[in-house]
Amino acid sequence: MIFMDMMLEEELIDLMTFCLQNPDSPETSEKHDRITEIGSEIYVDGGVDALENFSFVLKNRIMQEIEKDPSPLLSLWNGLTSK
């Protein structure tokens, strides 16, 4: 499970970094879909706490690496939970 989480985290960082650096790319919509799909997988496996943990890690790493806030992309996960 930990290995899978690390793989999903890295994939999310790659997807979000691409979207933040290339907002007008025709690939952005496809990447948004994958971000949402991964969020669903995380929620099914670990619930709201897992989504919150991933959000915290992603925001910190992306802010540190490219100095852009991924919060707008994290909003793609809105509606995955009842909260």
N, C-alpha and C positions, 0 to 999 in steps of 0.2 A: 504494500500500500504506500509506503513512504517513497519508494522508487517511482511509482506511478504519479504521486503528487509532485515530485521533483520534475518529472517529464512534462506534466501539465503546466506547472509553473513556468518552465522555460518556454514552452510553446506559447503560453499567454503573453509572456514578456516579448517574444518575437512578434506576435500578431499585433499587440498594442503599440509597440515601438514603430512598426511599419505604418500603422494607421495614423499615429501622431505625426510622423515625419512625412507622410504622403497622403494628406487628407483628400486630395482630388484624384487619387488613383482609381482606375476602374476596378481594381482588385479589392478596394476597401469594403464594399458590401459583402463580398464573399468572406472576408476576414471577420467582419462583424458577426456574420452567421456562425462562424466557428467559435468565436469568443462566447456567444450565447450558448452554443452546444456544450462547450467545456464547462460553463457555469452550471448548466443542468446536471452534468455528470458529477461535478463537485457537490452540488446540493443533494443529489440522490445518495451519494456515498457518505456525506458527513453533515448534511443539514445546514442550517443558517450559520452555525459557528464556523464551519469550514469555509463558507463563502466570505464571512467577515475576516477570517485569518488570511485567506488568499488576497482579499482586497487590500489589507494592510501591507502585506509583503510586496505585492505588485506596485502599489503606490510608492512605497519607499524605494524600491529598486529602480523603477523607471525614472522617478524624480532625480535619483542619484546619477543614473547613467546618461540620461538625455535632457534632464532639467525641464521636462514637460509633465504636466499633471494628467494622469490617465483617468481621473474621475468621470469625465463624460463617457468614456468607454465602459467603465464599471456600471454605468446606468443601464447598459444592455442587459444586466442581470435583474433589473427591476421586473417584478411579476413572476419570478421563479419561485418565490416563497409567498406565504400568506401574510408576511410582515410588511 
